[in-house]
Amino acid sequence: MACGNWLVGTLGLGVMFLVLKLVEFHQDFVQGINLSTNLFYMFYLSLTFFHFMHVVMGMTILTVVAYKAYAGRYDTNHTGVATGASYWHMVDLVWIILFVLVYVIH
């Protein structure tokens, strides 16, 4: 039960991230920023959108894992939880690198 609750909390934070990125993308496009604006914005939009899609995939995976956790399917074998968590943390690591490259160093 605690596993499912933590996964739901993680999904909530994932939704907040996606909403913030959608607002940011909207503001960029309203200002006329697109892939052809310059080289920086081409990489910025491409990389952050690619990451956005990986977050969506991660949330899909975590939703399935949470469903199975609430259904009691992880009594002794926690492979699904570990696999979902590994994917999610890979996406976290990529965001840390992208954040530094796009928002700090730029």
N, CA, C and O atoms as CSV, one atom per row, in Angstrom:
chain,resi,resn,atom,element,x,y,z
A,1,MET,N,N,0.830,-1.196,0.000
A,1,MET,CA,C,0.000,0.000,0.000
A,1,MET,C,C,0.869,1.254,0.000
A,1,MET,O,O,0.582,2.201,-0.732
A,2,ALA,N,N,1.922,1.273,0.805
A,2,ALA,CA,C,2.794,2.446,0.846
A,2,ALA,C,C,3.457,2.661,-0.501
A,2,ALA,O,O,3.626,3.801,-0.933
A,3,CYS,N,N,3.836,1.579,-1.170
A,3,CYS,CA,C,4.456,1.673,-2.495
A,3,CYS,C,C,3.516,2.398,-3.465
A,3,CYS,O,O,3.935,3.312,-4.175
A,4,GLY,N,N,2.270,1.993,-3.491
A,4,GLY,CA,C,1.287,2.637,-4.365
A,4,GLY,C,C,1.103,4.111,-4.044
A,4,GLY,O,O,0.978,4.939,-4.946
A,5,ASN,N,N,1.087,4.437,-2.754
A,5,ASN,CA,C,0.929,5.837,-2.357
A,5,ASN,C,C,2.111,6.684,-2.820
A,5,ASN,O,O,1.925,7.803,-3.297
A,6,TRP,N,N,3.330,6.152,-2.679
A,6,TRP,CA,C,4.507,6.889,-3.140
A,6,TRP,C,C,4.488,7.050,-4.661
A,6,TRP,O,O,4.888,8.088,-5.187
A,7,LEU,N,N,4.027,6.030,-5.351
A,7,LEU,CA,C,3.937,6.117,-6.807
A,7,LEU,C,C,2.907,7.163,-7.237
A,7,LEU,O,O,3.134,7.899,-8.197
A,8,VAL,N,N,1.799,7.230,-6.545
A,8,VAL,CA,C,0.783,8.252,-6.858
A,8,VAL,C,C,1.349,9.649,-6.597
A,8,VAL,O,O,1.095,10.573,-7.369
A,9,GLY,N,N,2.113,9.806,-5.514
A,9,GLY,CA,C,2.765,11.093,-5.256
A,9,GLY,C,C,3.741,11.453,-6.360
A,9,GLY,O,O,3.813,12.606,-6.786
A,10,THR,N,N,4.490,10.464,-6.820
A,10,THR,CA,C,5.430,10.685,-7.911
A,10,THR,C,C,4.696,11.080,-9.181
A,10,THR,O,O,5.138,11.969,-9.908
A,11,LEU,N,N,3.586,10.426,-9.445
A,11,LEU,CA,C,2.785,10.772,-10.626
A,11,LEU,C,C,2.249,12.202,-10.529
A,11,LEU,O,O,2.195,12.918,-11.529
A,12,GLY,N,N,1.857,12.611,-9.328
A,12,GLY,CA,C,1.397,13.991,-9.141
A,12,GLY,C,C,2.492,14.995,-9.453
A,12,GLY,O,O,2.240,16.012,-10.100
A,13,LEU,N,N,3.709,14.716,-8.995
A,13,LEU,CA,C,4.830,15.608,-9.306
A,13,LEU,C,C,5.151,15.584,-10.796
A,13,LEU,O,O,5.539,16.601,-11.370
A,14,GLY,N,N,4.989,14.422,-11.416
A,14,GLY,CA,C,5.197,14.330,-12.863
A,14,GLY,C,C,4.188,15.183,-13.620
A,14,GLY,O,O,4.542,15.847,-14.594
A,15,VAL,N,N,2.935,15.171,-13.179
A,15,VAL,CA,C,1.908,16.009,-13.810
A,15,VAL,C,C,2.274,17.486,-13.657
A,15,VAL,O,O,2.126,18.265,-14.598
A,16,MET,N,N,2.750,17.866,-12.472
A,16,MET,CA,C,3.150,19.271,-12.268
A,16,MET,C,C,4.274,19.649,-13.224
A,16,MET,O,O,4.249,20.739,-13.796
A,17,PHE,N,N,5.258,18.773,-13.409
A,17,PHE,CA,C,6.349,19.038,-14.333
A,17,PHE,C,C,5.810,19.222,-15.745
A,17,PHE,O,O,6.187,20.167,-16.438
A,18,LEU,N,N,4.928,18.322,-16.173
A,18,LEU,CA,C,4.386,18.413,-17.529
A,18,LEU,C,C,3.599,19.703,-17.739
A,18,LEU,O,O,3.701,20.327,-18.795
A,19,VAL,N,N,2.825,20.101,-16.753
A,19,VAL,CA,C,2.059,21.351,-16.865
A,19,VAL,C,C,3.013,22.540,-16.978
A,19,VAL,O,O,2.802,23.425,-17.807
A,20,LEU,N,N,4.055,22.566,-16.154
A,20,LEU,CA,C,5.027,23.667,-16.226
A,20,LEU,C,C,5.712,23.714,-17.585
A,20,LEU,O,O,5.910,24.794,-18.143
A,21,LYS,N,N,6.078,22.546,-18.124
A,21,LYS,CA,C,6.724,22.511,-19.441
A,21,LYS,C,C,5.756,22.959,-20.528
A,21,LYS,O,O,6.162,23.655,-21.458
A,22,LEU,N,N,4.487,22.574,-20.431
A,22,LEU,CA,C,3.506,23.019,-21.431
A,22,LEU,C,C,3.336,24.534,-21.389
A,22,LEU,O,O,3.238,25.174,-22.436
A,23,VAL,N,N,3.301,25.113,-20.191
A,23,VAL,CA,C,3.215,26.569,-20.068
A,23,VAL,C,C,4.453,27.214,-20.689
A,23,VAL,O,O,4.348,28.204,-21.413
A,24,GLU,N,N,5.619,26.649,-20.402
A,24,GLU,CA,C,6.864,27.186,-20.955
A,24,GLU,C,C,6.885,27.080,-22.478
A,24,GLU,O,O,7.257,28.037,-23.158
A,25,PHE,N,N,6.488,25.919,-23.024
A,25,PHE,CA,C,6.429,25.765,-24.481
A,25,PHE,C,C,5.451,26.765,-25.089
A,25,PHE,O,O,5.740,27.371,-26.121
A,26,HIS,N,N,4.299,26.937,-24.454
A,26,HIS,CA,C,3.298,27.888,-24.961
A,26,HIS,C,C,3.874,29.303,-24.999
A,26,HIS,O,O,3.718,30.010,-25.994
A,27,GLN,N,N,4.538,29.714,-23.922
A,27,GLN,CA,C,5.142,31.052,-23.889
A,27,GLN,C,C,6.193,31.210,-24.978
A,27,GLN,O,O,6.289,32.269,-25.598
A,28,ASP,N,N,6.975,30.175,-25.215
A,28,ASP,CA,C,7.986,30.242,-26.272
A,28,ASP,C,C,7.327,30.426,-27.638
A,28,ASP,O,O,7.752,31.274,-28.422
A,29,PHE,N,N,6.302,29.643,-27.924
A,29,PHE,CA,C,5.657,29.725,-29.227
A,29,PHE,C,C,4.905,31.035,-29.415
A,29,PHE,O,O,4.852,31.557,-30.528
A,30,VAL,N,N,4.322,31.575,-28.346
A,30,VAL,CA,C,3.656,32.883,-28.424
A,30,VAL,C,C,4.667,33.970,-28.774
A,30,VAL,O,O,4.341,34.915,-29.492
A,31,GLN,N,N,5.889,33.839,-28.269
A,31,GLN,CA,C,6.952,34.812,-28.563
A,31,GLN,C,C,7.583,34.582,-29.935
A,31,GLN,O,O,8.497,35.308,-30.326
A,32,GLY,N,N,7.107,33.588,-30.658
A,32,GLY,CA,C,7.636,33.316,-31.986
A,32,GLY,C,C,8.861,32.429,-32.002
A,32,GLY,O,O,9.527,32.308,-33.031
A,33,ILE,N,N,9.166,31.809,-30.880
A,33,ILE,CA,C,10.323,30.915,-30.805
A,33,ILE,C,C,9.912,29.551,-31.341
A,33,ILE,O,O,8.923,28.969,-30.895
A,34,ASN,N,N,10.679,29.048,-32.301
A,34,ASN,CA,C,10.433,27.715,-32.838
A,34,ASN,C,C,11.764,27.056,-33.196
A,34,ASN,O,O,12.830,27.594,-32.894
A,35,LEU,N,N,11.699,25.907,-33.831
A,35,LEU,CA,C,12.921,25.158,-34.136
A,35,LEU,C,C,13.860,25.912,-35.073
A,35,LEU,O,O,15.066,25.667,-35.064
A,36,SER,N,N,13.327,26.818,-35.874
A,36,SER,CA,C,14.173,27.533,-36.832
A,36,SER,C,C,14.630,28.905,-36.326
A,36,SER,O,O,15.262,29.650,-37.075
A,37,THR,N,N,14.326,29.249,-35.082
A,37,THR,CA,C,14.733,30.550,-34.545
A,37,THR,C,C,16.253,30.682,-34.560
A,37,THR,O,O,16.781,31.631,-35.140
A,38,ASN,N,N,16.945,29.770,-33.947
A,38,ASN,CA,C,18.408,29.700,-33.993
A,38,ASN,C,C,18.834,28.326,-33.498
A,38,ASN,O,O,17.999,27.501,-33.127
A,39,LEU,N,N,20.129,28.092,-33.498
A,39,LEU,CA,C,20.642,26.775,-33.132
A,39,LEU,C,C,20.320,26.412,-31.683
A,39,LEU,O,O,19.972,25.267,-31.392
A,40,PHE,N,N,20.435,27.390,-30.766
A,40,PHE,CA,C,20.136,27.106,-29.366
A,40,PHE,C,C,18.692,26.643,-29.202
A,40,PHE,O,O,18.438,25.628,-28.552
A,41,TYR,N,N,17.733,27.387,-29.792
A,41,TYR,CA,C,16.331,27.028,-29.622
A,41,TYR,C,C,15.985,25.724,-30.329
A,41,TYR,O,O,15.087,25.004,-29.891
A,42,MET,N,N,16.684,25.412,-31.414
A,42,MET,CA,C,16.457,24.124,-32.044
A,42,MET,C,C,16.798,22.989,-31.075
A,42,MET,O,O,16.022,22.048,-30.904
A,43,PHE,N,N,17.984,23.096,-30.438
A,43,PHE,CA,C,18.372,22.066,-29.471
A,43,PHE,C,C,17.506,22.109,-28.220
A,43,PHE,O,O,17.095,21.066,-27.712
A,44,TYR,N,N,17.228,23.299,-27.725
A,44,TYR,CA,C,16.410,23.453,-26.519
A,44,TYR,C,C,15.039,22.810,-26.699
A,44,TYR,O,O,14.618,21.999,-25.874
A,45,LEU,N,N,14.342,23.169,-27.776
A,45,LEU,CA,C,13.001,22.638,-27.987
A,45,LEU,C,C,13.034,21.142,-28.277
A,45,LEU,O,O,12.194,20.395,-27.776
A,46,SER,N,N,13.981,20.709,-29.069
A,46,SER,CA,C,14.072,19.280,-29.400
A,46,SER,C,C,14.369,18.439,-28.167
A,46,SER,O,O,13.685,17.450,-27.906
A,47,LEU,N,N,15.378,18.827,-27.415
A,47,LEU,CA,C,15.783,18.032,-26.250
A,47,LEU,C,C,14.731,18.052,-25.149
A,47,LEU,O,O,14.437,17.016,-24.551
A,48,THR,N,N,14.160,19.227,-24.877
A,48,THR,CA,C,13.174,19.292,-23.799
A,48,THR,C,C,11.870,18.587,-24.194
A,48,THR,O,O,11.204,17.997,-23.343
A,49,PHE,N,N,11.500,18.646,-25.493
A,49,PHE,CA,C,10.303,17.914,-25.910
A,49,PHE,C,C,10.551,16.407,-25.859
A,49,PHE,O,O,9.674,15.649,-25.447
A,50,PHE,N,N,11.737,15.971,-26.274
A,50,PHE,CA,C,12.103,14.555,-26.202
A,50,PHE,C,C,12.041,14.079,-24.750
A,50,PHE,O,O,11.549,12.985,-24.472
A,51,HIS,N,N,12.538,14.899,-23.834
A,51,HIS,CA,C,12.469,14.557,-22.412
A,51,HIS,C,C,11.022,14.538,-21.939
A,51,HIS,O,O,10.629,13.650,-21.183
A,52,PHE,N,N,10.230,15.505,-22.376
A,52,PHE,CA,C,8.802,15.576,-22.050
A,52,PHE,C,C,8.120,14.251,-22.399
A,52,PHE,O,O,7.347,13.714,-21.605
A,53,MET,N,N,8.412,13.735,-23.588
A,53,MET,CA,C,7.784,12.492,-24.024
A,53,MET,C,C,8.256,11.298,-23.186
A,53,MET,O,O,7.488,10.367,-22.940
A,54,HIS,N,N,9.518,11.327,-22.750
A,54,HIS,CA,C,10.001,10.260,-21.875
A,54,HIS,C,C,9.336,10.329,-20.500
A,54,HIS,O,O,9.093,9.296,-19.877
A,55,VAL,N,N,9.043,11.537,-20.026
A,55,VAL,CA,C,8.307,11.673,-18.761
A,55,VAL,C,C,6.907,11.085,-18.913
A,55,VAL,O,O,6.425,10.388,-18.021
A,56,VAL,N,N,6.257,11.365,-20.040
A,56,VAL,CA,C,4.926,10.790,-20.292
A,56,VAL,C,C,4.999,9.268,-20.274
A,56,VAL,O,O,4.148,8.611,-19.676
A,57,MET,N,N,6.020,8.704,-20.933
A,57,MET,CA,C,6.186,7.246,-20.940
A,57,MET,C,C,6.457,6.725,-19.529
A,57,MET,O,O,5.911,5.697,-19.128
A,58,GLY,N,N,7.300,7.436,-18.779
A,58,GLY,CA,C,7.583,7.033,-17.404
A,58,GLY,C,C,6.342,7.060,-16.535
A,58,GLY,O,O,6.147,6.184,-15.692
A,59,MET,N,N,5.504,8.059,-16.737
A,59,MET,CA,C,4.273,8.141,-15.961
A,59,MET,C,C,3.321,7.008,-16.328
A,59,MET,O,O,2.594,6.501,-15.474
A,60,THR,N,N,3.325,6.618,-17.584
A,60,THR,CA,C,2.510,5.481,-18.009
A,60,THR,C,C,2.992,4.200,-17.310
A,60,THR,O,O,2.191,3.417,-16.799
A,61,ILE,N,N,4.305,4.008,-17.300
A,61,ILE,CA,C,4.885,2.838,-16.631
A,61,ILE,C,C,4.555,2.857,-15.142
A,61,ILE,O,O,4.138,1.841,-14.586
A,62,LEU,N,N,4.740,4.012,-14.491
A,62,LEU,CA,C,4.474,4.099,-13.051
A,62,LEU,C,C,2.994,3.923,-12.731
A,62,LEU,O,O,2.650,3.422,-11.660
A,63,THR,N,N,2.118,4.327,-13.643
A,63,THR,CA,C,0.685,4.115,-13.441
A,63,THR,C,C,0.366,2.621,-13.406
A,63,THR,O,O,-0.403,2.160,-12.562
A,64,VAL,N,N,0.966,1.875,-14.327
A,64,VAL,CA,C,0.761,0.423,-14.349
A,64,VAL,C,C,1.337,-0.213,-13.085
A,64,VAL,O,O,0.711,-1.088,-12.488
A,65,VAL,N,N,2.527,0.226,-12.678
A,65,VAL,CA,C,3.151,-0.315,-11.468
A,65,VAL,C,C,2.294,0.006,-10.243
A,65,VAL,O,O,2.108,-0.853,-9.380
A,66,ALA,N,N,1.772,1.233,-10.156
A,66,ALA,CA,C,0.917,1.608,-9.021
A,66,ALA,C,C,-0.350,0.766,-8.997
A,66,ALA,O,O,-0.772,0.301,-7.938
A,67,TYR,N,N,-0.950,0.573,-10.154
A,67,TYR,CA,C,-2.152,-0.267,-10.237
A,67,TYR,C,C,-1.866,-1.669,-9.712
A,67,TYR,O,O,-2.637,-2.217,-8.924
A,68,LYS,N,N,-0.749,-2.241,-10.155
A,68,LYS,CA,C,-0.381,-3.589,-9.710
A,68,LYS,C,C,-0.037,-3.604,-8.218
A,68,LYS,O,O,-0.316,-4.583,-7.524
A,69,ALA,N,N,0.566,-2.521,-7.727
A,69,ALA,CA,C,0.888,-2.453,-6.291
A,69,ALA,C,C,-0.392,-2.436,-5.464
A,69,ALA,O,O,-0.490,-3.136,-4.456
A,70,TYR,N,N,-1.370,-1.642,-5.885
A,70,TYR,CA,C,-2.641,-1.605,-5.151
A,70,TYR,C,C,-3.393,-2.933,-5.265
A,70,TYR,O,O,-4.160,-3.297,-4.374
A,71,ALA,N,N,-3.167,-3.657,-6.376
A,71,ALA,CA,C,-3.826,-4.954,-6.565
A,71,ALA,C,C,-3.112,-6.064,-5.800
A,71,ALA,O,O,-3.581,-7.202,-5.786
A,72,GLY,N,N,-1.996,-5.752,-5.169
A,72,GLY,CA,C,-1.278,-6.738,-4.369
A,72,GLY,C,C,-0.437,-7.711,-5.167
A,72,GLY,O,O,-0.181,-8.825,-4.711
A,73,ARG,N,N,-0.008,-7.314,-6.339
A,73,ARG,CA,C,0.750,-8.226,-7.199
A,73,ARG,C,C,2.251,-8.254,-6.907
A,73,ARG,O,O,2.990,-9.003,-7.546
A,74,TYR,N,N,2.704,-7.452,-5.955
A,74,TYR,CA,C,4.136,-7.409,-5.654
A,74,TYR,C,C,4.394,-7.956,-4.250
A,74,TYR,O,O,5.019,-7.286,-3.428
A,75,ASP,N,N,3.921,-9.161,-3.976
A,75,ASP,CA,C,4.125,-9.772,-2.662
A,75,ASP,C,C,5.596,-10.110,-2.423
A,75,ASP,O,O,6.191,-9.635,-1.456
A,76,THR,N,N,6.174,-10.915,-3.286
A,76,THR,CA,C,7.571,-11.316,-3.103
A,76,THR,C,C,8.465,-10.885,-4.261
A,76,THR,O,O,9.667,-10.696,-4.074
A,77,ASN,N,N,7.901,-10.728,-5.442
A,77,ASN,CA,C,8.680,-10.345,-6.613
A,77,ASN,C,C,8.445,-8.864,-6.913
A,77,ASN,O,O,7.355,-8.477,-7.331
A,78,HIS,N,N,9.466,-8.046,-6.698
A,78,HIS,CA,C,9.346,-6.597,-6.889
A,78,HIS,C,C,10.036,-6.123,-8.156
A,78,HIS,O,O,10.405,-4.954,-8.266
A,79,THR,N,N,10.211,-7.025,-9.112
A,79,THR,CA,C,10.929,-6.689,-10.341
A,79,THR,C,C,10.247,-5.540,-11.086
A,79,THR,O,O,10.928,-4.644,-11.587
A,80,GLY,N,N,8.945,-5.551,-11.165
A,80,GLY,CA,C,8.221,-4.493,-11.863
A,80,GLY,C,C,8.434,-3.134,-11.218
A,80,GLY,O,O,8.601,-2.134,-11.917
A,81,VAL,N,N,8.429,-3.089,-9.906
A,81,VAL,CA,C,8.659,-1.832,-9.187
A,81,VAL,C,C,10.081,-1.338,-9.447
A,81,VAL,O,O,10.295,-0.156,-9.716
A,82,ALA,N,N,11.043,-2.245,-9.367
A,82,ALA,CA,C,12.445,-1.869,-9.579
A,82,ALA,C,C,12.674,-1.402,-11.014
A,82,ALA,O,O,13.414,-0.446,-11.241
A,83,THR,N,N,12.055,-2.057,-11.972
A,83,THR,CA,C,12.214,-1.672,-13.370
A,83,THR,C,C,11.590,-0.301,-13.627
A,83,THR,O,O,12.203,0.551,-14.269
A,84,GLY,N,N,10.380,-0.091,-13.129
A,84,GLY,CA,C,9.730,1.212,-13.285
A,84,GLY,C,C,10.523,2.322,-12.626
A,84,GLY,O,O,10.673,3.404,-13.193
A,85,ALA,N,N,11.032,2.060,-11.427
A,85,ALA,CA,C,11.828,3.057,-10.706
A,85,ALA,C,C,13.132,3.344,-11.440
A,85,ALA,O,O,13.580,4.490,-11.482
A,86,SER,N,N,13.741,2.317,-12.016
A,86,SER,CA,C,14.992,2.518,-12.765
A,86,SER,C,C,14.761,3.405,-13.972
A,86,SER,O,O,15.551,4.311,-14.236
A,87,TYR,N,N,13.689,3.157,-14.707
A,87,TYR,CA,C,13.374,4.008,-15.865
A,87,TYR,C,C,13.122,5.445,-15.412
A,87,TYR,O,O,13.640,6.388,-16.011
A,88,TRP,N,N,12.333,5.607,-14.365
A,88,TRP,CA,C,11.990,6.944,-13.881
A,88,TRP,C,C,13.250,7.704,-13.452
A,88,TRP,O,O,13.382,8.895,-13.731
A,89,HIS,N,N,14.160,7.024,-12.782
A,89,HIS,CA,C,15.378,7.692,-12.329
A,89,HIS,C,C,16.342,7.963,-13.481
A,89,HIS,O,O,17.135,8.901,-13.404
A,90,MET,N,N,16.291,7.166,-14.541
A,90,MET,CA,C,17.066,7.486,-15.742
A,90,MET,C,C,16.559,8.799,-16.339
A,90,MET,O,O,17.342,9.649,-16.763
A,91,VAL,N,N,15.237,8.945,-16.362
A,91,VAL,CA,C,14.653,10.192,-16.883
A,91,VAL,C,C,15.036,11.361,-15.965
A,91,VAL,O,O,15.307,12.459,-16.453
A,92,ASP,N,N,15.063,11.140,-14.641
A,92,ASP,CA,C,15.524,12.176,-13.698
A,92,ASP,C,C,16.946,12.611,-13.994
A,92,ASP,O,O,17.245,13.804,-14.038
A,93,LEU,N,N,17.817,11.641,-14.196
A,93,LEU,CA,C,19.217,11.947,-14.466
A,93,LEU,C,C,19.369,12.752,-15.748
A,93,LEU,O,O,20.147,13.705,-15.799
A,94,VAL,N,N,18.632,12.372,-16.778
A,94,VAL,CA,C,18.680,13.124,-18.037
A,94,VAL,C,C,18.218,14.557,-17.800
A,94,VAL,O,O,18.792,15.488,-18.365
A,95,TRP,N,N,17.177,14.752,-16.964
A,95,TRP,CA,C,16.698,16.114,-16.709
A,95,TRP,C,C,17.748,16.952,-15.990
A,95,TRP,O,O,17.906,18.135,-16.290
A,96,ILE,N,N,18.460,16.358,-15.052
A,96,ILE,CA,C,19.517,17.103,-14.349
A,96,ILE,C,C,20.554,17.597,-15.349
A,96,ILE,O,O,20.994,18.744,-15.277
A,97,ILE,N,N,20.942,16.737,-16.275
A,97,ILE,CA,C,21.916,17.131,-17.296
A,97,ILE,C,C,21.332,18.193,-18.214
A,97,ILE,O,O,21.994,19.192,-18.498
A,98,LEU,N,N,20.096,17.995,-18.686
A,98,LEU,CA,C,19.461,18.987,-19.565
A,98,LEU,C,C,19.263,20.322,-18.858
A,98,LEU,O,O,19.473,21.380,-19.453
A,99,PHE,N,N,18.864,20.276,-17.606
A,99,PHE,CA,C,18.642,21.513,-16.865
A,99,PHE,C,C,19.924,22.337,-16.807
A,99,PHE,O,O,19.902,23.546,-17.038
A,100,VAL,N,N,21.021,21.691,-16.504
A,100,VAL,CA,C,22.297,22.400,-16.446
A,100,VAL,C,C,22.665,22.950,-17.820
A,100,VAL,O,O,23.073,24.106,-17.932
A,101,LEU,N,N,22.530,22.149,-18.851
A,101,LEU,CA,C,22.906,22.594,-20.201
A,101,LEU,C,C,22.000,23.710,-20.719
A,101,LEU,O,O,22.483,24.674,-21.312
A,102,VAL,N,N,20.700,23.584,-20.500
A,102,VAL,CA,C,19.755,24.522,-21.109
A,102,VAL,C,C,19.503,25.752,-20.251
A,102,VAL,O,O,19.429,26.860,-20.781
A,103,TYR,N,N,19.372,25.589,-18.956
A,103,TYR,CA,C,18.954,26.703,-18.116
A,103,TYR,C,C,20.108,27.359,-17.361
A,103,TYR,O,O,20.043,28.557,-17.087
A,104,VAL,N,N,21.143,26.631,-17.019
A,104,VAL,CA,C,22.229,27.193,-16.219
A,104,VAL,C,C,23.343,27.714,-17.103
A,104,VAL,O,O,23.734,28.875,-16.989
A,105,ILE,N,N,23.861,26.864,-17.988
A,105,ILE,CA,C,25.005,27.269,-18.803
A,105,ILE,C,C,24.618,28.275,-19.874
A,105,ILE,O,O,25.416,29.148,-20.216
A,106,HIS,N,N,23.403,28.168,-20.412
A,106,HIS,CA,C,22.996,29.105,-21.473
A,106,HIS,C,C,23.087,30.506,-20.957
A,106,HIS,O,O,22.790,31.453,-21.686
